[in-house]
Amino acid sequence: MQTVSNPIQACNDIFFRPNGVFRALAENNNWSWLPFFIVIIVTILPQYAYFHSVDFNWYTELLVDAQYADRSPAEQQQFRQQLTPSATISFASVAIFFGYIIINAIIALYLNLATRSAAENEQGFTDWYGMTWWLGMPVVVSSLFALGLILMADGHQITPTVLAPLSIAYLFNIDMSSPWFAFAQSIKLDAFWAIYLMAVGVSQWTRFSTKKSATIAAAPYAIIWAIWLVMIAL
């Protein structure tokens, strides 16, 4: 069995041999800075490429039709004036940076509480928080797909779903005005990949069975998606 000896090797092995990565992380809790920077940077890059490639007037009208169709013409015009490429990129970058930090903190707290009953679990909140950045590594694959699709686009009227190319919204070309759009954007391959990695991580850091580890990993996603689905249906 190959030993993971450094964080660079771990960034490669997390895609192919995650068990060894999480075993190594249990003993090396200063490795998570590398995936932190990778996840943040590769998530921002497609946003930067998209807003420098898209026909921004077309994109603005797309947003107006999808989100401001029931507003007054004055409100729509105010929105158009406030929306600029630089402001959009800045907002997206800040939202991604702080969004990841906050969401990963919530996930780490959940994992810390969910595994507290494991007597052999020596990991605390900061350890689980470090793990969350490794769980986010599948975004590298999604972002590379997104960048490729943006760079190879025929024109400049590029649908925003290209930013989540592994999602149902992109695969089934769901319109932004659809009430199912945001939900469909959240159902994506990299989310299921993260669930798998979380199950592997929990099983490596505890003696929980594979079934219990998978349940802990899938539960928050299943609950959120189920509530979201009911809210849309109602």
C-alpha positions as a printed Julia matrix, in Angstrom:
234×3 Matrix{Float64}:
   0.0    0.0     0.0
   1.47   3.31   -1.13
   2.13   5.83    1.62
   1.16   9.46    1.07
   4.21  11.41    2.17
   3.51  15.03    1.21
   0.62  17.39    0.43
   1.41  17.59   -3.3
   1.14  13.82   -3.6
  -2.05  13.99   -1.53
  -3.6   16.47   -4.0
  -3.09  13.88   -6.73
  -4.08  10.84   -4.71
  -7.31  12.39   -3.39
  -8.78  11.64   -6.85
  -7.57   8.06   -7.07
  -6.59   6.73   -3.61
  -8.45   8.85   -1.04
  -8.14   6.26    1.75
  -4.38   6.78    1.93
  -4.79  10.55    1.84
  -7.13  10.63    4.83
  -4.91   8.23    6.77
  -1.99  10.6     6.19
  -4.1   13.64    7.1
  -4.84  12.12   10.49
  -1.15  12.55   11.28
  -0.36  15.68    9.24
  -2.82  18.42   10.07
  -0.92  21.25    8.34
  -1.44  19.95    4.78
  -4.84  21.52    4.16
  -3.51  24.96    3.16
  -2.7   23.59   -0.28
  -6.23  22.39   -1.18
  -7.59  25.6     0.39
  -5.75  27.7    -2.2
  -6.43  25.24   -5.01
 -10.18  25.09   -4.36
 -10.55  28.87   -4.06
  -8.45  29.66   -7.13
  -9.88  27.03   -9.47
 -13.42  28.03   -8.5
 -12.77  31.7    -9.24
 -10.95  31.1   -12.55
 -14.01  30.02  -14.6
 -15.92  33.03  -13.25
 -13.13  35.32  -14.42
 -12.98  33.63  -17.83
 -16.75  33.65  -18.23
 -17.29  37.34  -17.51
 -14.41  38.28  -19.81
 -15.89  36.18  -22.62
 -19.66  36.58  -22.37
 -21.64  39.27  -24.19
 -22.35  41.2   -21.02
 -25.36  43.09  -22.4
 -26.9   39.77  -23.39
 -26.06  38.33  -19.96
 -27.63  41.34  -18.21
 -30.87  40.95  -20.17
 -30.84  37.25  -19.36
 -30.72  38.08  -15.63
 -33.4   40.75  -15.99
 -35.74  38.3   -17.73
 -35.03  35.57  -15.18
 -35.02  37.55  -11.93
 -36.59  40.95  -12.56
 -39.36  40.18  -15.03
 -42.05  41.15  -12.5
 -40.31  44.4   -11.43
 -41.05  47.87  -12.75
 -39.09  49.21  -15.76
 -37.35  51.69  -13.42
 -36.13  48.88  -11.13
 -34.96  46.88  -14.14
 -33.02  49.84  -15.47
 -31.43  50.47  -12.09
 -30.29  46.85  -12.01
 -28.79  47.18  -15.51
 -26.83  50.27  -14.46
 -25.45  48.61  -11.32
 -24.33  45.46  -13.11
 -20.86  45.71  -14.66
 -18.3   43.0   -15.57
 -15.78  44.18  -12.95
 -18.4   44.45  -10.21
 -19.76  41.0   -11.09
 -16.32  39.38  -11.01
 -15.49  41.07   -7.71
 -18.77  40.01   -6.15
 -18.38  36.43   -7.4
 -14.81  36.21   -6.06
 -15.74  37.55   -2.62
 -18.82  35.3    -2.47
 -16.76  32.23   -3.39
 -14.01  33.02   -0.86
 -16.24  33.7     2.13
 -18.88  31.2     1.01
 -16.39  28.33    1.12
 -15.0   29.44    4.48
 -18.45  29.62    6.09
 -19.96  26.5     4.49
 -16.88  24.41    5.25
 -16.99  25.59    8.87
 -20.6   24.38    9.09
 -19.67  21.03    7.53
 -16.72  20.67    9.93
 -18.96  21.39   12.91
 -21.43  18.79   11.67
 -18.72  16.15   11.2
 -17.23  16.94   14.6
 -20.61  16.42   16.27
 -21.62  13.4    14.16
 -18.41  11.52   15.01
 -18.21  12.46   18.67
 -19.47   9.03   19.72
 -16.4    7.35   18.21
 -14.12   6.67   21.18
 -11.03   6.38   18.98
 -11.72   9.69   17.2
  -9.02  12.13   18.27
  -9.82  14.79   15.67
 -11.29  18.12   16.74
 -13.1   20.84   14.86
  -9.96  22.25   13.21
  -8.99  18.8    11.94
 -12.42  18.3    10.36
 -12.26  21.82    8.97
  -8.97  20.93    7.3
 -10.61  17.83    5.83
 -13.39  19.89    4.23
 -10.92  21.46    1.8
  -9.94  18.01    0.59
 -13.61  17.18    0.14
 -13.84  20.2    -2.17
 -11.09  19.0    -4.52
 -13.52  17.53   -7.12
 -14.27  21.15   -8.04
 -10.93  21.04   -9.9
 -12.47  18.65  -12.44
 -15.65  20.72  -12.76
 -13.7   23.97  -13.15
 -11.42  22.53  -15.84
 -14.49  21.39  -17.79
 -16.02  24.86  -17.38
 -12.85  26.6   -18.57
 -12.63  24.32  -21.59
 -16.25  24.94  -22.56
 -15.86  28.71  -22.17
 -12.66  28.83  -24.24
 -14.16  26.64  -26.97
 -17.49  28.5   -27.14
 -18.5   29.55  -30.67
 -19.84  32.95  -29.71
 -20.17  35.23  -26.72
 -23.74  34.38  -25.73
 -22.65  31.69  -23.3
 -25.25  30.31  -20.91
 -24.29  30.72  -17.21
 -24.92  27.01  -16.64
 -21.53  26.42  -18.24
 -20.04  27.4   -14.85
 -21.46  24.14  -13.43
 -20.94  21.75  -16.36
 -21.42  18.62  -14.25
 -24.84  19.73  -13.02
 -28.3   18.68  -14.12
 -29.01  22.3   -15.06
 -26.24  22.25  -17.66
 -26.81  18.71  -18.9
 -30.56  19.3   -19.45
 -30.23  22.98  -20.44
 -32.61  24.21  -17.74
 -33.54  27.85  -18.21
 -32.54  30.4   -15.56
 -36.16  31.52  -15.25
 -37.25  28.03  -14.22
 -38.06  27.55  -10.5
 -35.99  24.37  -10.76
 -32.85  26.15  -11.97
 -31.01  26.65   -8.65
 -31.98  23.19   -7.45
 -30.78  21.61  -10.69
 -27.51  23.58  -10.4
 -26.89  21.99   -7.0
 -27.38  18.41   -8.23
 -24.0   17.74   -9.78
 -21.38  15.05  -10.08
 -18.84  16.89   -7.95
 -21.36  17.06   -5.08
 -21.76  13.26   -5.14
 -17.98  12.93   -5.41
 -17.63  15.09   -2.28
 -20.14  12.86   -0.47
 -18.05   9.82   -1.37
 -14.86  11.5    -0.14
 -16.59  12.5     3.09
 -17.67   8.91    3.67
 -14.1    7.73    3.08
 -12.71  10.38    5.42
 -15.14   9.53    8.22
 -14.42   5.81    7.89
 -10.65   6.45    8.05
 -10.8    8.73   11.09
 -13.24   6.55   13.03
 -14.1    2.89   13.27
 -17.58   3.47   11.93
 -18.84   0.95    9.41
 -18.94   1.83    5.73
 -22.74   2.11    5.96
 -22.65   4.47    8.94
 -19.92   6.61    7.37
 -21.91   6.86    4.13
 -25.04   7.81    6.07
 -23.2   10.59    7.92
 -21.79  11.88    4.63
 -25.05  11.77    2.66
 -27.46  12.95    5.37
 -26.95  16.75    5.14
 -27.15  16.74    1.35
 -30.22  14.49    1.34
 -32.02  16.65    3.92
 -31.23  19.93    2.15
 -32.23  18.57   -1.27
 -35.43  17.04    0.12
 -36.51  20.29    1.83
 -35.6   22.28   -1.27
 -37.59  19.9    -3.46
 -40.67  20.19   -1.27
 -40.42  24.0    -1.22
 -40.32  24.12   -5.04
 -43.15  21.62   -5.41
 -45.36  23.64   -3.03
